[in-house]
């Protein structure tokens, strides 16, 4: 590159390819506020400005707004005088600007909300004592180090906010006492961050997202509080962290996402409050987590995601509430967990996934609420769980997946609600389950998969609702089941696969809803089944595969719908089946393969639909088979292989369709009566397979020829009557 320099009072540098003008100007100002009078046509050209003498906020405003190319400012020889008026950096308002302070919004235009983006370098007056609010906010082009004069005592709010080009070290003078809110937020300083002991106040967000500081953090022993978000996102700070003993409060998110702080965390011995998310995701802090006994409040998520703590957790006895997510995911904490007797509430996700904690847990008698997910995934606990008599609510997922607990589960009589998934998958409990005498709701999956619980099960009279899969898979429950007389709802799969429960099943008269699969695969029940008289719908597969149930099946008069597969493969029933007078629909495979049922079958006059396979393989049923005039459709295979029927088959006058193989295998039917003048449509083949074609088919007078001319019907000896 060939450079030719032309020099006069101004300096112009010309390159062979580009032209860059560096126009330098030096001014010694005697009368403050008059810097504009020192310029003529060169305002749009000046890049470098040195000012000595006395200036005020009007002169700073001129530099900011009237010198569009200004890049380098040297004010080291200038003094800032006080000014009151409306021509300063906050134009339009009468403002008093103090002496020796870089004015508020010095190089940030509050009207356009834009910093002076041409400014590269600024040397401050040597006698400066204060930097005003937003003085250099959004001066994104300033680079390198920024030297603060040694006399500075005050750095106001947002003074250097978003100075993303300042990438050198930051030295805060030892005389500074005040650092305002957002003072250095999102600046790019590097190295250590040392705050001198002269500082008594650090504002909220002061160093938020200063993610280039890559040294240690030293806090002064003169501050009493650490405000909200002060060091949030300072993700490159490293080393141990000591909170001085002068500090009594740590604000919300104060050290959040300081992901590279390593070593021990030492908290102030006068600390009373730790704010929400104060140390969230400080994943490399290590050692014990000792919370001083002066602390009365720990905010939600305060230590969430602090996966590096590998020692013991000490919670002081001054805490009343363990807030939501306080220790969530702190999986490396070890040893036993001692919850102080002062605690009344354990919040949502408080200890979720703290999988390194071990031993027993004894919840103190002061606790009334264990909230959702409080101990979910705490797989390391290997002893007993003791719940207090003060407890009222066990939240959703509260102990979900805590597979290491052993012994009994005793829900104290004070508990009203057991939340969804409360003990789901707690496979280690190997004692009895005792439910609270006051519990009203047992949530979905509350004890699902507690495969080693033993003994019988009593649902107390206080209970209204048994949730979906509440006890499903509790295969080691081995005694009888007692369902309280105030239960109204037994939801889907509530006792699914509880193969060890024995004796009778008694559904009390209070129950109005019996969900699908409620007792599906409960093969151990070996007594009778009693269904209460308030149920209107019997859910699909409710008793599917309950092969040990014996005696009669009696459907009460309240039932309208008998669900699909409800008694399929219940081969142990060896009595009669009695259908209630209100039944409208008999579902698919409702009684399929109930081979032990015997006696006659009476289909009530309320029935309109008999689904596919409804009585498939019920070979023990005998006598006549009569479909009342209410029945409109008889499904495929609905009575196939009901080989015991040995009387008449009567088909009512409303039947319009009969499915494939509906009566196939009913070889002992003696006579068929069809009361409809027009033959019901046979929707498939072999409807009457194995019924002797020598049987007589009686049809209404005048319909004989129609029946004779219709496939399958015509194979019988048709007789009009």
N, C-alpha and C positions, 0 to 999 in steps of 0.2 A: 504494500500500500504506500503510495506517495502522498505525504501530507505537506501542505503549504500553509503556514500560519501568517495571518495578517493581524497586527496588533496595534491598537491605539488605546484610547481609554476603554475601548471594548475589545473583546477577543473573539475572533471568528476562526474556526477550524474547518478546512475544506478537504474532503477526501476525494480520491479519484472516482469513487463510485457513489458516495452519498455526501450530503452536506449537513453538518451539525453545528449549530450556532450556540456557543457558550458566551452569553452576554453577562458580564460581571459588572455589578454596580455596588459602590460603597457610599454609605450615607452616614453622616454624623448629625443626628437630629437634636436640635436644641429645644424646639417647641413640640411637645407631644401632640399627636393627633394630626400632624401636618405632613406626614410622609408622602401623601399624594401630590403635594406641591413640588416634590423633588423629581417628578417624572414628567416627561413631555410625550414624545412619540414612542419611547422605548418600552412602554408598559407591556406590550405584547411580545417583547423579545427577551426580557431579562430572565436569565436562568439561575444566576448565582447572585445572592444579595447578602451584603454584610452591613449590619446596622449597629452603630454605636450611639451613645447619648441616651436620651430619655424618650420612651415610647409609652403608649397606652393601648387600650382595646381597640381604638379606632385605627391605629396603625396596623395591628394584627389583622383586623378585618380587611384592610386594603391589601395586604399581602395575600390573604386567602382568596379574595374575590376578584381582584383587579390585575393580578399578575399571572396570567394563564399558563406561562411556561416555567414558573418558578420551581426549581428542583433542589437547590442548596441554599440554606439560610444559616447565617452565623450571627447569633445574638449575644455572643459571649461578652461583648463589650457594652451591652445595652442594659438599661434598668427600666422596669415596668412601673409606671406611676399609676395611682388610682384614678378612676374616671367614673363619673355618673352622667348618664345620658342615654340617648336612643340611637347613637351612631356606632356603637361597639359591635362586638361579634354576635350579639343577639339584637339585630336591628329591628326598630319599630317599637321596642319596649324600653322604658327608662329603667336602667339597671345600674347598680353600683358595682364596679369592678375593683377589687382590692389591689393594693400595690404589691409588687413582687409575686404576683400570681399569673401564671399563663391562663388567659381568660377562658371562661366557659365557651365551648365550641370554637376554640381558637382556629383550628384548621378543619372543622367539620361544619358544613353549612346546614343549619337546622331547617332552613326553608326547603332546600332541594334534597336534604337528607343524604348528602354525598360528602365524603371526605376529600381532602385535596390529594388527588391521586397522582399529581406530578411530583410531589414532594419526596425526595430521595434521602436527604440528610438535613438534620436540624441540630444546631448547637445552641443550647439554652443559655439564658443569662446566668452568670455565675452566682449572683445574689438571689436567685429565685428561691422562694420558700414554699410555694404551692402550685399544683397543677389543677386547673379547674375541670369541671365536668365536661366530658366528651371532647377534651382539648384536641386529641389526635385520633378520634374515632374514625375508622375506615380510611386512614392514611395508609393504604395497602402497599404503596410503592416504597415506603421507608425501609431501608435494609440495614443489615449488619447490627452492630452494637448500638445501644442508645444509652448515653451517659446522663445520669441524673445528677444535678449539682449537689454538693455535700450538705447544703443548707436546707434542702427540701424536708418539710415536716408533714405535708399533706398531699396525697394523691387521690383526687376526687373520682366520683362515679364515672365509669366508662372512659376514663382518661386515655387509655391505649387499646380500647376494644377493637378487635379485628385488625390489628396491625400485623398482618400475616407475613410481612416481609422482614420484620425484626427478628433475625435468626441468630443473633449473638447472645452472649451472657447478659443476664439482668442483675445489676447490683443495686440493691435498695439501700440508700444511705442510712447510716446508723441513727440519724435524727428523726426519721419518719415515724410518726405516731398514728397516722390514719391512712388506711387504704380503702377506698370506697367500693361500692357495688360495681361488679363487672369491670373493675379498673383495668385488668389486663386480659379480659376474656378473649379467647381465640387469637392470642398473639403467638408468635412462633419462636420465642426465646428458647435457648438451649442451656444445657449444663445444670448445675445445682440450683435449687431454689432455696435461698436462705433469707428468712424474714427476721430482721434484727429485733433485739429485745426492747427497743424503744417503741415498737408498734403495740398499741393497745386495742386497735380495732381493725378487723379485716372484714370487708363487706361481703354480702352474698354474691356468688358467681364471680368473685374477684379474679380467679385464675381458671375459670371453667374452660375446658377444651384447649388448654395450653399443652397440647400433646407432644410438643418437642422438648420440653424439659426432660433431660435424660440422666440427671444426677440424683442426688439425695434431696430430701425435703427436711428443712430444719424450721421448726415453729418456735416463736418467742415464748418466754415464760411470763409474759406480761399480759397476754390476752385472756379474757375470761370466757369468751365464746368463740366457736367456729361456726360461721353462718351457713346458710343453705347453699349447696352446689359450689362451694368455694374452690375445691380442687376436682370437681367432677370432670371425668374424661382426661385427666393428666396421665395418660396411659403409659408414658415412658419413664415416669419417676420410679426410682428403684431404692432398694435398701429397706431397713426396718423403719417403723413409724412409732414415734413417741409423742403422745399427747401430753403437753406440760401439765403439771399439777395445778396450775392457775385456772385451767379450763373447767367450767361447770356444765356447759352445754355444747353438743355437737349437732349441727343443723341437718336438715334433710339432704340426702345425696352429697354430703360434704366431701366424701372421698370416693364416690361411686365411680366404678369403671377405672380405677387406678390399678390396672391389671398387672403392672410389673413391680409394684411394691412387694419386696421380699423380706423375709425374716419375721421377727416377733412384732406383735402389736401391743404396746404398753399404753394403757388408758390412765387418764388422770385420776388421782385418788380423791379428788373433790367432785368428780363428775356426777351430775344428777340426771342428765337427759341425753339420750342418743336418738337422733332424728330418723325419720323414715329413710330407708335405703342408704343410710350413712356410709356403709362400707360394701354396698352391693357389688358383687363380681370382683372384689379384691382377691382374686383366686390364688395369689402366691404368698399372701401372708400366712405364716406358719406358727407352729408351736401350740401352746394352750391358749384358750380363749377365756381369760379371767375378767369378768365384769365386776368392778368394785361394788362393795356393799353400800355405797352412797347413791348408786343409780336407782331411780324410782320409775323411769320410763325408758323403754326401748321401742322405737317406732317400727312400724311394719317394714319388712324386708331389710332391716338394718344390716344383717350379716348374710343375706341371701347370696348363694353362689360363692361363698368363701371356702372353696374346696381344699385350700392348702392347710387349714388348721388341722393339725394331726394329734393334738393332745386332748386334754380334758376340758369340758365345758363347765364353767362355774357361773351359775345364775344366782344373784344375791337375793337375800330374803326381804329386800325392800321393794321387790317388783309385785305389782298387783295383777297385771295382765301381760301374758306372752302374746304379742300381737301377731297379725297375719304375716306369714312368710319370713319371720325373723331369722330363722336358721335354715331355710329351705335349701336343700342340695349340699349341705356341708357334710359330705359323706365321709370325710376323713377324721372327724371328731370321734374320739374313742372313750371307752370307759362307761361307767354307769351314768344315768341321768337322774339328778336330784332336782325335783321341782319344789321350790320353797312353799311353805305352808301359807304364805300370804297370797298366793296366786288364786284368782277367782275365775279366770277365763284363759283358755288356750286357743289361740286364734287359728284361722284357716292356714293350712300348709306350714304351721309353725316349725315343725321338725321334719317336714316331708323329705324323704330320701336321705335322711341322716343315717345311712346304713351301717356306720361304724360304731354307733352307740350299742351297748350290750347290757346284759344282766336283766334284772327285774325293773319294772316301773311301778311305783306306788303313787297314784295321783292323790294329792292331799285333799283333806276333807273340806277345804274351802272352795274347791272348783265346782262350778255349776254348769259350765259349757266346755265341751271339747268339740271344736268347730271342724268344718269340712277339711279333709285331707291332713289333719293335724299331724298324724304319725304315719301317713301312707309311705310304704316302701322302706320302713325302718326294719330291714331284714335281720339286723344283728342282735336284736333283743332275744335273749335265750332263756329268760326266766319267766316268772309269773307276772300277770297284770292285775293290779288291784285298783278297782274303781270306787270312788268314795260315795257315801250315802247322801252327799249334797248334790251330786250330778243330776242334771235334768235332761240334757240333750247330748246325744252322741251324733255328731255330724256325719254327713255323707263322706264315705271313703276314710273315715277317721283313723282306722287301723288297717286299711286295705293292704294286703300283701305282707303283713307282719308275720311271716311264716315261722319265726323262731320261738314265739311265745309257747309256753307249755302250761299244763294244769287246767283248771276250770275257767270258764267264763261266767262270772257272776255279775249280772246287770242289777245294780241296786234299785230298791223300790222307789226311789225318787225319780228315776228316768221315765220320761213321758214319750220321747221319740228316739228310735234307733234309725239312723239315716241309711240311705242307699249305700251299699257296698261297705258298710261300717267295718265288718270283719271278713270281707271277701278274701278267700285264698289263705286264710290263717290256718295253715295245715298242721301247725305244731301243737295247738291246743288238744290235749288228750284226756281231759276230764269231762265233767258234766257241764251242760249249759243251763243256767238258771236265769229266767227272764224276770224283769221287774213286774211287780204286781200292779203297777200303775201305767205300764207302757201302752200307748194307744196305737202307735204305728210302728210296724216292723218294715223297714224300707226294702226296696228292690235289692236283691243279691246281698242282703245284710250279712248272712252267714254262709253264703254260697261257697262250696268247696272246702269247708272246714271238715275235712275227711276223717279226722281222728277224734272228734267229739263223741262221747259215749253216753249211754243211758237213755232213758225216755225223754220226752219233750212235752212240756206243758205250756200251752199258749194261754195266758191269763185272761180272766173275764173282762179286764179293762181294755183289751185290744180290739180295735175296729178293723184294721187293715193289715193283711199279710201280703207283702209286696212280691213282685215278680222274682222268681228264683231265690226267694228269701232263704230257704234251707236246702236248695238243690245241691245234690252231690254230697250231702252229709251222710256218707255211707256207713259210718260206724255208730250212728245213733241206733240203739238196740232195744229199747223198751217200747212202751205204748205211746201213742200220741193222743193228747187231750187238747181239744180246740175250745177255747172259751166261748161262753154263751152270748157274748156281745159282738163277736166277729161278724162283720157284714160282707167283707170282700176277701176271697182267697184268690190271689192273682196268678197269672200264667207261671207254670213250672215252680210254684211255691215249694213243693216237696219233691220235685223231680229227682228220681234215682236215689231216694232215701231207702236203700234196699234193706237196711237192718231194722227199721221200725216194724213192730209186730202188733198183733191183736186186731181189734176192730177199727174201722174208720167211721166216726160219727160226725157228720156235718150238721152243726146246730141249726135250729130254726131261724136264727138271726141272719144267717148267710143269704145274701141276695145274688151274689155273683161268684161263680166258680169258674176260674179262668182256664184256658187251654193248658193241657199237660200238667195240671196242678199236682196230680199224684202219679204221673207217668213213670213206669218202670219201678214202682214201689213193690217189689216182688215179695217182701217179707211179711206184709200184712196177711194174717192167716185167720181172720175172723170175718165178721159180717160187715156190710156196708149200709149205713143209714144216711139218707140224704134229706136235709131239712126241707120244710114245706114253704120256704120263702123264695127259693131259687126259681128264676124264670128261664135261664139259659144254662145248659150244661156244656162247658167249653170243650172244644175238640181235644181228643186224646187225654181227657182229664184223668182217666183211670187205665189208660192203655198199658197192657202188659202186667197188670196187677194179678199175677197168676195164682196167688195164694188166697185171695178173697173167696169166701164160700157163701152158701145160702142163697137167698133170693135177691133179685134186683128189683127194687120198687122205685119207680119214678113218681114223685109226688105230683099232685094235681096242679101245682103252681107252674110246672115246667112247660114252656112253649116250644123250646128248641133243644133237641138232643144232638150234640155236636158230632162231627166226623171222628171216627176212630175211638170214641169215648171209652168203650169197653172191649175194644178189639184185643183178642188173645187173652182175655180174662177166663182162662180155662177152668179155674177152680170153682166158679159159681155152679152150684149143683141143685138149685131150686128153681122156682118159677120166675118169670119176668112179668112185671105188672107196669103197664104204661098209664101215666096220669091222664085225666080227662081233658087237659088243655093242650096236649102235645100237637103241634102243627107240622113239624118237620123232624124226620128221623134221618140223620146224616150218614155220609159215606162210611161204611165199615163200622157203624155205630155199635153193633153187637157181633161183628164179624169174628168167626172162629170161637165163639163162646160155646164150646162143644158140650159143656156140662149142663147147660140149661135144660130144663125138662118141663113137661106139662103143656098146657094149651097156651096159645098166644092170642090175646084180644087186642085188636088195633082200634083205638078210640075213634069216635065219630068226628073228632076235631082234626084228625090227620089229613093233610092235603098232599104231602110229598114224602115219598120214601126213596132215599137216594141209593146210588150204586152200592152193592155189597152190604146193604144195611144189616141183613141177618145171614150173611154168607156162612155156610158150614155149621149152622146151629142144628146139628143132627139129632139132638135130643128132644126138640119140640115135637109135640104130638097133637092129634085131633084135627079139627077143621082149621082152615086158614081163610079168614073172611076179611075182605077189604070193604069198609063202609062207603056209602055214597059220597062222602067228603073227599075221598082220595082221587087225585087227578093224574098222578104219574107214579109209576113203579119203575125204579132204576135198573140198570144193567146188573146182572148177577145178584140181585137183591136177596133172593132166597135160594140161590144155587146150593145144592147138596144139603138142603134141609130134608134129609131122607126120612125123618121120623114122622112127618105129617101123614096121617093115615085116614083122613076123612075127606070132606068136600073142600074144593077151592071155589070161593065165591068172589067175583070181581064186580064191584059196585058200578052204578050207572054213570058216574062222573069220570071214570078212568078213561083218558084219551090216548095214553101211550104206555107201552110196556117195553122195557129194554131187553137187550140180548141176554140170553141164558137166565132170565129172571127166575124161572122155576126149573131149570135144568137139574136133574138129579133127584127131584121130588117124586120118586118112583112109586110111592105108596098112595098118592092121591087117587081117590076112588071116582069122583065126579067133579065136573067143572060147571059152574054157573056164571054166565056173563050177562049182566042186567042191562047192558047198553044196546040200543037197537042197531047202532052202527058199530061194527067191530072196532075195538081199540087198536090203534096203530101199533104194530110190532116193529120197533125201530131197529131190530137186529135179528140175527139168525138164532135158531135153536132155543127159542124162548121156553118151549115145553119139552125139551129133550129128556128122555127117560120116563116121561109120563105115558103110560100105555095108550096107544091110539084107539084101543077098544073102549076106553072110557067115553061116557056120554058127555056131550057138551050141550047144556040147556041154555037156550037163548029166547028173547022175547018173541011173541007171536008175530009173524010177518017178516022176521029177520033171518030165517033159516037159510034162504038161498044166498043172501049176502055173505053169511059166515062160511057157507060151503064153498063159495067162490073166492075166498080170501086165503092166501098162503098161510100155512101152519094151523089156522083155525079149522080149515076144511079137512084136516087130517083126522079129526075126531068124528064120532058119530053124533051129528048135530040133531038136536030135538028142540022143537018149538014148544013153549008152554006159557 
